[in-house]
Every structure is written in C-alpha cells, then in structure tokens.
Amino acid sequence: MKKCVLTTKAEIDKTLSQKSVLGKHQLEPLKSLFLGGKIPFGIIEDYKISDTEAEVHKHEGDLWFCLEGEVEFIYGGELVEPWVREGSDGNELGGKGIKDGTKIILKKGDWLWIPHGQPHMHWAPKKARMAIIKIPKA
C-alpha cells in the first residue's frame, strides 16, 4: 500500500527559492519523490531553453500549472521523426518536434491539460517554473 505524502506550502516555497540553473530539469526535493513513484507531481524549471524534444505518454496525461514566468507549449498535431524512449517499455515516445500542433504561451496562474496520447513540448526563453501532475489514463 502506498503511503500518503504531505507537501506543505513552506516546502514548495523553499523549492521555489532555489537558484535557477540553465536548462530543463525538475527541482528537488520533489524530484526524488516524483521519480521514485511516491508522488504524482513535481516542479519543473525551464531556464533559457530554445531546443527541446517533443513527447507522448501513452498511459498518462499531464496537468500543468504555471507557477512563475512564461513557457511556450506546442501540443496536439503529430510527432516529427518519433522514437520509443529507452526504458519506457514502449509507453513513451519522443520526437524532434510537432507538426500541425497548437502553440500557446502559459503564464503564471494558467493551467494546461494534455491528455494521454497527445504530443507536446515546452520551452522558456527566460525562466519558467511549472507544477506537473501525472494523471493515469482512465
């Protein structure tokens, strides 16, 4: 049986007070809990990103909440030059981009739901931090 995990506002504030690092990455301490399967959410930072891969999750959707900054998303459409991600048992695809997708800018306070099976990619030319919640396919 999985255990309940409390994440307080103080812990989120501490996570968000971390100095930004160039690139795309998850922030600790939530990263370890998220990747270890103990929680279905994390905080991702995009900082001065212009080149990124597209992805598709076959068995889960992504619910995004922009905590700070602005982040560009492209979603929908179809993957360009898709491949199966290593270690995903075929459940996750990557791609060089997205053809005929919808482009939006997610701003602080905005939510974006991307259902399972939908290509998506994101980047921030400055800095953006987003909460991501993984929701299993029903």
N, C-alpha and C positions, 0 to 999 in steps of 0.2 A: 504494500500500500504506500502511495506517495504521501509525503508529509506536507502540511500547509506551510507556506513561507510568507512571512510578513516583510514588506519593504516599506519603510517609513519615509515620510517627506524629508526628514533630516538626511537619510541615506541618499535619496535622489538629489537633494541639494548638494551634498558632498560630492557625488558623482559628477554633477554638472559644474562644480567649481574646479575640476581638473583642467590643467593647461592643455590647450589644443595641440594636436600633433598632425602634421601633414599626412594626408591620405584618407582612406576609408577604413574604419575599424569600430569595434564595439568597445564600450567603456566598462572597466571594472568598477565595483565588484560584481555587477550583474552579469558580465560576460561569462564568467566561470559557471555561475548558476544556470544561465541560459544554455550554454553549450553542453553542460552536464545533464540537461534534461530535468533539472529541479524546478525551473520556472519557464513559462511560455513567452517571456518578454525580455527585452533588453533595450539598451540605449546605444544607438549608432551615431557616430560622428562622420560627416563628410567635410573635409577641410582642404580647400583648393584642389578639388578633383575636376578633371576635364575628360579623362579617359576611363571608361568603366565597361564592364560586361553586362549583358542582359541575362535574365534568368527566368526559369519557370519552375514552380513547385507543383508536382502532380497531386500531392495529398494534403496540402495545407494552403490557406490563404494568409496574406499579410495585412494587418491593420496598422497603419502608420499614423502617428500623431507628431506634428512638428512642434518641438519644444522651444527651439530658437533658430533664428536665421531664416534663410530661404533655400529650398532644394528643388532642383528641376527633376521631374519624373517624365518618363515615357512609358506608357502601358498599353496593353492590347496589341493588335496587329499580329505580326508573326516574327519569330526569331530569324536572324540572319546567320547563316552558317552554324547551325546548332550542333552541340555535342552533349554527351552524357557526362555529368560531373563525376569525377572519381569518388568512390566511397559512398555514393548515393543509392546504390542498387537500382539504378535507372529511374529513381524518383525525382531527380532534379536535373534540369538541363541548363546549359549555359549557351551563350551566343555572342557574336561580335556586335550585335545591335538589334534594332527592331524596325521592321518595315511596316509602314502604314499605321503606326501607333498614335495615340493621343498624347500631346505634350502639355504639361501643366507646371505651374510653379506653386509648390506647397509652402505656405507662410506660417509663422508662429500661430498656433491655435487651430490650424487646419487639420482635418482627418482625411485619410485616403484608404479605401478598402480595395484590395486587389485579391479577387477570388483565386482559388487553386486553378491551375491550368492557364493563367494569363501571363504572357511575357511582361516583364517590367525591368526598368533600370533607373538609377538615380545618381545625381552628382551635384556638387555645390561649388561654384567658382570662388566663393568666400568660405564661410563656415556655417554649417547647419548641424543641429542635433535633433534626433528623432527617436521617439519610443516606437518599438515594433512589437506587435503582439502576434504570435503564430496561432492560427485557428484551424484545427483539423477539419478536413473535408467531412461533411455530414453524410 
